[in-house]
């Protein structure tokens, strides 16, 4: 696996910003797309586009088959027991909202409680808060050490006989910490707790095996793994999906519809029960191309290279005395968050952009975590397979340059 060859497959990396070659370090927000994904989606629109699941003509049959083959492909990619456990959505956020509004509304009661973590993305906090306002259940929070890691024993103090759900991220989008999910899920399953995993960051950096994890739900977005925007995936164990009511309703998810009061409208079986309306067909086919591209490389070599890049960056950044780095953990990968001491993250992001370097600044949709660390925002760099050491060296150079400039004022 040669990162220089990989870079040539991403035309956007040839762009210049303010006269400097683009250095893209915002991969935790969204990865760039290789030509194979761009061309696959473009060719589908040029030569093969049709709606799916409705037509008997050749174009529609072909488009339907392509879409359903991607469903099979994803099932194998995350080791689901069946493609019927793969639901297409517009993003991971919609997947969590679906579980909240379908499974949650049906199963949770006012006397229950659920557990989330302090490091969750807002998408895995706010849906549960809104549902709690309706139902009245308690939300309990699993905290972290300053290192960004959990003290797993803490979970025993949160769980009781009324705990019904654990909603947890696999990798923090701020700290890059790989959470020990197998150990946590093993404990939770002793109490028959349902598990929802936000895999938005993990899907890019590690092999995902939902059966090995023994989670009940798992969500991720295509745009986090070199695929198009507007496509998300919800994995759910079939025995749960088959007993869940639909959340959104309309065309494509019904079995029968009646206007008579004597007959009830009925739904299709999963996964189509949860796919109301026309899907993002081209985006789903683009996701299939992204996974094909990603799987053309050895996951072990991917992990090795990403670990190398992360270690190189963290070592270089640690030499800069004017930075505070959050969560230097042996369990972290792909993401580093930091701040200039006494300087605002937004200013650093603006100044780096002048040198063609794209980083993320702000609260990263993790305001409770920001509060825990006593800040309103952080600078975040995040890596993908096309990032190289030379880019990190330039980042270090310009961070030092910016520090020199700011110290003049």
C-alpha positions in Angstrom: 0.0 0.0 0.0 1.7 3.2 -1.3 0.1 6.4 0.0 1.6 8.4 -3.0 -0.2 6.1 -5.4 -3.4 6.4 -3.3 -3.2 10.2 -3.5 -3.2 10.1 -7.3 -6.7 8.6 -7.1 -8.1 11.7 -5.3 -8.3 14.6 -7.8 -9.3 17.2 -5.1 -5.8 16.8 -3.6 -4.4 18.6 -6.6 -6.3 21.8 -5.6 -4.5 24.9 -4.4 -5.8 27.1 -1.6 -4.2 30.6 -1.4 -1.5 29.4 -3.7 -0.6 26.4 -1.5 -1.3 22.7 -2.3 -4.4 21.6 -0.3 -3.6 19.6 2.9 -6.9 18.1 4.0 -7.0 17.1 7.7 -10.8 17.1 8.2 -11.4 13.4 7.5 -13.3 12.8 10.7 -16.0 15.1 9.3 -15.9 13.7 5.8 -13.4 11.9 3.6 -12.6 12.8 0.1 -13.7 10.5 -2.8 -11.5 8.5 -5.1 -12.1 8.6 -8.9 -13.6 5.1 -8.9 -16.4 6.3 -6.6 -16.9 9.6 -8.6 -17.0 7.8 -11.9 -19.3 5.0 -10.7 -21.9 7.5 -9.5 -21.5 9.7 -12.6 -21.8 6.7 -15.0 -24.9 5.5 -13.2 -26.6 8.9 -13.8 -25.3 8.9 -17.4 -26.3 5.5 -18.5 -28.3 3.5 -15.9 -30.4 5.7 -13.8 -33.9 4.6 -12.8 -36.0 4.4 -9.7 -35.9 1.1 -7.9 -38.4 -1.5 -6.6 -41.2 -0.3 -8.7 -40.5 -0.9 -12.4 -40.6 -4.1 -14.5 -38.6 -2.5 -17.3 -34.9 -3.2 -17.8 -33.4 0.0 -16.4 -35.4 -0.3 -13.2 -34.7 -4.0 -12.8 -31.0 -3.3 -13.3 -30.9 -0.4 -10.8 -32.8 -2.5 -8.2 -30.4 -5.3 -8.5 -27.4 -3.0 -8.2 -28.8 -1.4 -5.1 -29.7 -4.7 -3.4 -26.3 -6.1 -4.3 -24.8 -3.2 -2.3 -27.0 -4.2 0.6 -25.5 -7.7 0.4 -22.0 -6.2 0.1 -22.5 -4.1 3.3 -23.8 -7.1 5.2 -20.7 -9.0 4.4 -18.5 -6.0 5.1 -19.7 -5.7 8.7 -20.5 -9.4 9.1 -24.2 -9.1 9.5 -26.0 -12.5 9.6 -28.2 -11.4 6.6 -28.6 -8.5 4.2 -32.1 -8.1 5.7 -30.4 -6.5 8.7 -29.1 -3.6 6.6 -31.3 -0.5 6.3 -30.4 2.4 4.0 -30.9 5.9 5.3 -29.4 9.3 4.6 -26.8 9.3 7.4 -25.9 7.8 10.7 -27.8 10.5 12.5 -31.0 9.3 10.9 -30.2 5.7 12.0 -30.0 6.8 15.6 -33.2 8.8 15.3 -34.9 5.7 13.7 -33.9 3.5 16.6 -35.0 6.2 19.1 -38.4 6.8 17.5 -39.2 3.2 16.6 -37.5 0.8 19.1 -37.3 3.5 21.8 -40.9 4.7 21.6 -42.1 1.1 21.6 -39.9 -0.4 24.4 -38.9 2.4 26.8 -41.1 3.3 29.8 -40.9 6.2 32.4 -39.4 3.9 35.0 -36.5 2.8 32.8 -33.1 4.3 32.3 -30.6 4.3 29.5 -26.8 4.9 29.5 -24.9 7.1 27.1 -21.3 8.4 27.4 -19.9 11.9 27.9 -18.0 11.6 24.6 -21.0 11.0 22.4 -21.7 13.1 19.3 -24.8 15.2 19.7 -26.5 12.8 17.3 -26.3 10.1 20.0 -27.4 12.4 22.8 -30.2 14.7 21.6 -32.5 12.1 20.2 -32.5 10.3 23.6 -33.1 13.6 25.4 -36.1 14.4 23.2 -37.5 10.9 23.7 -37.0 11.2 27.5 -39.0 14.4 27.5 -41.9 12.5 26.0 -41.6 9.3 28.0 -39.8 10.3 31.2 -37.0 7.7 31.4 -33.6 8.7 33.0 -30.5 9.2 31.0 -27.3 8.2 32.8 -23.8 9.2 31.7 -20.7 7.1 31.6 -17.7 9.4 32.2 -14.1 9.2 31.2 -10.7 9.9 32.7 -8.7 12.9 31.5 -6.8 10.5 29.2 -10.1 10.0 27.3 -10.4 6.4 28.4 -13.2 4.7 30.4 -12.9 3.2 33.8 -15.0 0.2 32.9 -15.8 -0.6 36.5 -17.9 2.6 36.5 -20.5 0.9 34.4 -21.5 -1.3 37.3 -22.6 1.7 39.3 -24.8 2.9 36.4 -26.6 -0.4 35.5 -29.6 -1.6 37.4 -32.7 -3.8 36.7 -34.3 -0.9 34.8 -31.5 -0.2 32.4 -32.7 -0.9 28.9 -30.2 0.6 26.5 -26.5 1.5 26.1 -25.8 4.0 23.3 -22.1 4.3 22.8 -19.6 5.4 20.1 -16.9 3.0 19.0 -14.3 5.7 18.4 -14.6 9.3 19.8 -14.9 11.9 17.0 -12.9 14.3 19.2 -10.4 12.2 21.0 -9.9 9.3 18.6 -10.1 6.8 21.5 -11.1 3.3 20.5 -13.4 2.3 23.2 -13.2 -1.3 24.6 -16.7 -2.2 23.3 -16.4 -5.9 23.6 -15.7 -5.7 27.3 -18.4 -3.1 27.9 -21.0 -5.0 25.8 -20.2 -8.3 27.5 -21.0 -6.6 30.9 -24.2 -5.0 29.5 -25.5 -8.2 28.0 -25.4 -9.9 31.4 -28.3 -7.5 32.2 -30.1 -8.0 28.9 -29.4 -4.4 27.8 -29.9 -3.5 24.2 -26.8 -2.0 22.6 -26.6 0.8 20.0 -23.1 1.5 18.6 -22.3 4.7 16.7 -19.6 3.5 14.3 -19.3 6.7 12.3 -15.5 7.0 13.0 -14.7 3.3 13.5 -15.9 2.3 10.0 -12.9 4.1 8.4 -10.2 2.9 10.8 -10.9 -0.7 11.9 -12.5 -3.9 10.9 -16.1 -3.9 12.0 -17.8 -7.2 13.0 -21.2 -6.7 14.4 -21.7 -10.3 15.3 -18.4 -10.4 17.2 -19.3 -7.2 19.0 -22.8 -8.6 19.7 -24.3 -5.2 19.4 -28.0 -4.9 18.5 -27.8 -1.8 16.4 -24.8 -0.2 14.5 -24.8 3.0 12.4 -22.4 4.6 10.0 -22.3 7.1 7.1 -21.0 6.5 3.6 -19.2 9.9 3.5 -17.0 8.8 6.4 -15.5 5.9 4.3 -14.7 7.5 0.9 -18.3 7.3 -0.2 -20.9 9.9 -1.2 -22.8 12.2 1.2 -26.5 11.5 1.8 -26.2 7.8 2.5 -26.2 6.1 5.9 -26.5 2.5 7.1 -28.4 1.1 10.1 -27.6 -2.5 11.1 -30.1 -4.1 13.4 -30.6 -7.7 14.5 -33.4 -9.0 12.5 -35.3 -10.3 15.6 -35.5 -6.7 16.7 -36.2 -5.1 13.3 -39.1 -7.5 12.6 -40.8 -6.3 15.8 -40.2 -2.6 15.4 -42.9 -0.3 14.0 -42.0 2.0 11.1 -40.8 5.5 11.9 -41.3 7.3 8.6 -44.1 6.2 6.3 -45.0 6.6 2.7 -44.2 4.9 -0.6 -42.0 1.9 -0.8 -42.5 0.6 2.8 -46.1 -0.5 2.7 -47.6 -3.9 2.0 -51.3 -2.9 1.8 -53.1 0.5 2.3 -56.8 0.8 3.0 -59.1 3.8 3.6 -61.7 1.6 5.3 -61.9 1.6 9.1 -62.4 -2.2 9.0 -59.0 -2.9 7.5 -55.6 -1.8 8.6 -52.7 -0.6 6.5 -49.8 -3.0 6.8 -46.0 -2.8 6.4 -43.4 -4.6 4.5 -40.8 -6.7 6.4 -37.4 -5.3 7.2 -35.4 -3.7 5.9 -37.8 -2.1 3.4 -40.2 -1.3 6.2 -37.8 1.5 7.3 -37.0 2.9 3.8 -39.9 5.2 3.1 -39.8 7.1 -0.2 -37.2 7.0 -2.9 -33.7 6.1 -1.7 -30.5 7.9 -2.7 -29.9 5.3 -5.3 -26.8 6.7 -6.9 -25.3 7.4 -3.5 -25.9 3.8 -2.4 -24.2 2.5 -5.6 -21.4 5.0 -4.9 -21.0 3.5 -1.4 -20.7 0.1 -3.0 -17.8 1.4 -5.1 -16.2 3.0 -2.1 -16.3 -0.2 -0.1 -14.9 -2.1 -3.2 -12.1 0.4 -3.4 -11.4 0.2 0.4 -11.5 -3.6 0.4 -8.9 -3.7 -2.4 -6.4 -3.0 0.3 -5.4 -5.2 3.3 -7.1 -3.9 6.4 -4.0 -4.8 8.4 -1.8 -2.7 6.2 -4.4 0.2 6.5 -4.2 -0.1 10.3 -0.5 -0.2 10.3 -0.1 2.9 8.1 -2.7 4.9 10.0 -1.0 4.0 13.3 2.3 5.2 11.7 0.8 8.5 10.6 -0.9 9.1 14.0 2.2 8.3 16.0 4.3 10.6 13.8 1.9 13.4 14.2 1.4 13.0 17.9 5.1 12.9 18.5 5.7 16.0 16.5 2.8 17.9 18.0 4.0 17.0 21.5 7.3 18.8 20.9 5.4 22.1 20.6 5.3 23.7 24.1 2.6 26.2 23.1 0.0 23.4 22.4 -2.2 21.5 24.8 -3.1 18.1 23.3 -6.2 16.3 24.6 -6.2 12.6 25.1 -2.8 11.2 24.2 -3.9 7.6 24.6 -2.4 4.4 23.3 -6.0 3.5 22.3 -6.3 6.6 20.0 -6.1 6.5 16.2 -6.8 8.8 13.3 -7.8 11.9 15.3 -5.9 14.5 17.4 -7.5 17.5 19.1 -5.4 20.3 20.5 -5.5 24.0 21.4 -3.0 26.8 21.5 -2.6 27.9 25.1 -4.7 31.2 25.5 -5.6 31.3 21.8 -9.0 30.6 20.2 -9.3 27.5 18.0 -11.2 29.4 15.4 -8.3 31.8 14.9 -5.9 28.9 14.4 -8.2 27.3 11.8 -8.5 30.6 9.8 -4.8 31.2 9.9 -3.9 27.6 8.8 -6.3 28.0 5.9 -4.1 30.8 4.6 -1.5 28.2 4.1 -3.8 25.6 2.4 -4.3 23.5 5.5 -7.9 22.4 6.3 -8.6 21.5 9.9 -11.8 21.4 11.9 -12.4 23.9 14.7 -15.3 24.2 17.1 -17.1 22.0 19.6 -17.3 19.1 17.1 -20.9 18.4 18.1 -19.6 17.2 21.5 -20.4 20.1 23.8 -20.6 18.0 27.0 -17.0 16.8 26.3 -15.9 20.3 25.7 -17.3 21.3 29.1 -15.5 18.3 30.7 -12.2 19.6 29.4 -13.0 23.2 30.3 -13.0 24.6 26.8 -15.5 25.9 24.3 -13.7 24.6 21.2 -10.7 22.6 20.0 -8.6 22.3 16.9 -8.9 18.9 15.4 -6.8 17.1 12.7 -7.9 13.8 11.4 -6.2 11.4 8.9 -7.1 9.2 6.0 -5.0 7.0 3.7 -4.0 9.8 1.5 -2.3 11.8 4.2 1.5 11.7 4.3 4.3 12.7 6.7 5.3 15.7 4.5 1.8 17.2 5.2 2.3 16.8 9.0 5.7 18.5 8.7 4.1 21.4 7.0 1.4 21.6 9.6 4.1 21.7 12.4 6.0 24.4 10.5 2.9 26.6 10.1 1.7 26.1 13.7 5.1 27.3 14.9 4.9 30.2 12.4 1.4 31.1 13.6 2.5 31.0 17.2 5.4 33.4 16.4 2.9 35.8 14.7 0.4 35.7 17.5 3.0 36.3 20.2 3.7 39.7 18.6 0.3 40.9 19.6 
